[in-house]
Amino acid sequence: MTNTQRLAQVREQAIALRRAGKSRREIKEILQITSNWTLNEVLRGEPPPPWTLRPNAKDDVRAKARELRERGLACNEIAAELGVSKSSVSLWVRDMPRPERLSFEASRQRQAAGVARFWAEERKLREAARVAVSTAAANEIGDLTDREILIAGAIAYWCEGAKNKPHRRSDRIDFINSDPRMIKFFLRFLETAGVSRDRVVFQISIHETADLAATQCFWLETVGIEGAQFNRPLIKRHKPQTVRKNIGTDYHGCLRIQVRSSIEIYRQIEGWAGRVMADPPSLADRPCTSDSSRDPTRLPTEPLAS
């Protein structure tokens, strides 16, 4: 018997033992094979039995990658979806046919869907961060004292209220705003400043396309003053060429607040706001808190003794 015939006979026996579930070491002992090269030759092309295969930590990820590939996703999309490298995905799906190239419209739709998924999560994160910062800032301020209410109210009026002009002096309170929280705070400011509620007059300013009756109910509830006096609403004429964003049920226009006999309170606000906005004192004008006998702006002319 030649070596080739002998090798063929050993190969048949080795394959039969392999399919019977024997390990390589057991096959070598049964057939008395001493060389690993000979064992490799007789087992060439014969897959190992399943029990000899060790589980791979990424077998489930690989199966998911192949599933996504069958659905037509590209390698970079699969890598982004599964959180693995593109080279690993390419290795896992290299025996599968490539998906057909997408049309421009399909590619644009897929990109838009990806951007929408990103912002759906990103908006939640940004909103949570915004709320955290706003809550921390609100807790830092705490409850306001009467003095702090006067300071904040005077600045709010100086930003949003009517003021004297060099060509026109009126010395009267005229404040308008669309934010109901600002309206409530300004009424609180007037009450802290000693303005009685019977001196306050309101007027709604709103576009003619809005629901005036619902708006009146909204501001009456916001003001919370029983028997509050509202003058005739100021209706703004609609301009079709203007693209307005303040529409819908959440639009309530602006509320104007005026105070009768408000010369004194206006001049007080003028003084409060002016003091807050005044330039801070310079370093030379500030009192020295260390050694009162020494000028803090004077530099020593001689070196100190060691």
Rosetta blueprint (number, residue, H / E / L):
1 M L
2 T L
3 N H
4 T H
5 Q H
6 R H
7 L H
8 A H
9 Q H
10 V H
11 R H
12 E H
13 Q H
14 A H
15 I H
16 A H
17 L H
18 R H
19 R H
20 A L
21 G L
22 K L
23 S L
24 R H
25 R H
26 E H
27 I H
28 K H
29 E H
30 I H
31 L H
32 Q L
33 I L
34 T L
35 S L
36 N H
37 W H
38 T H
39 L H
40 N H
41 E H
42 V H
43 L L
44 R L
45 G L
46 E L
47 P L
48 P L
49 P L
50 P H
51 W H
52 T H
53 L L
54 R L
55 P L
56 N L
57 A L
58 K L
59 D H
60 D H
61 V H
62 R H
63 A H
64 K H
65 A H
66 R H
67 E H
68 L H
69 R H
70 E H
71 R L
72 G L
73 L L
74 A L
75 C H
76 N H
77 E H
78 I H
79 A H
80 A H
81 E H
82 L H
83 G L
84 V L
85 S L
86 K H
87 S H
88 S H
89 V H
90 S H
91 L H
92 W H
93 V L
94 R L
95 D L
96 M L
97 P L
98 R L
99 P L
100 E L
101 R L
102 L L
103 S L
104 F H
105 E H
106 A H
107 S H
108 R H
109 Q H
110 R H
111 Q H
112 A H
113 A H
114 G H
115 V H
116 A H
117 R H
118 F H
119 W H
120 A H
121 E H
122 E H
123 R H
124 K H
125 L H
126 R H
127 E H
128 A H
129 A H
130 R H
131 V H
132 A H
133 V H
134 S H
135 T H
136 A H
137 A H
138 A H
139 N H
140 E H
141 I H
142 G L
143 D L
144 L L
145 T L
146 D H
147 R H
148 E H
149 I H
150 L H
151 I H
152 A H
153 G H
154 A H
155 I H
156 A H
157 Y H
158 W H
159 C H
160 E H
161 G E
162 A L
163 K L
164 N L
165 K E
166 P L
167 H L
168 R E
169 R L
170 S L
171 D L
172 R L
173 I L
174 D E
175 F E
176 I E
177 N E
178 S L
179 D L
180 P H
181 R H
182 M H
183 I H
184 K H
185 F H
186 F H
187 L H
188 R H
189 F H
190 L H
191 E H
192 T H
193 A L
194 G L
195 V L
196 S L
197 R H
198 D H
199 R H
200 V E
201 V E
202 F E
203 Q E
204 I E
205 S E
206 I E
207 H E
208 E L
209 T L
210 A L
211 D L
212 L H
213 A H
214 A H
215 T H
216 Q H
217 C H
218 F H
219 W H
220 L H
221 E H
222 T H
223 V H
224 G L
225 I L
226 E L
227 G L
228 A L
229 Q E
230 F E
231 N L
232 R L
233 P L
234 L E
235 I E
236 K E
237 R L
238 H L
239 K L
240 P L
241 Q L
242 T L
243 V L
244 R L
245 K L
246 N L
247 I L
248 G L
249 T L
250 D L
251 Y L
252 H L
253 G L
254 C E
255 L E
256 R E
257 I E
258 Q E
259 V E
260 R L
261 S L
262 S L
263 I H
264 E H
265 I H
266 Y H
267 R H
268 Q H
269 I H
270 E H
271 G H
272 W H
273 A H
274 G H
275 R H
276 V H
277 M H
278 A L
279 D L
280 P L
281 P L
282 S L
283 L L
284 A L
285 D L
286 R L
287 P L
288 C L
289 T L
290 S L
291 D L
292 S L
293 S L
294 R L
295 D L
296 P L
297 T L
298 R L
299 L L
300 P L
301 T L
302 E L
303 P L
304 L L
305 A L
306 S L
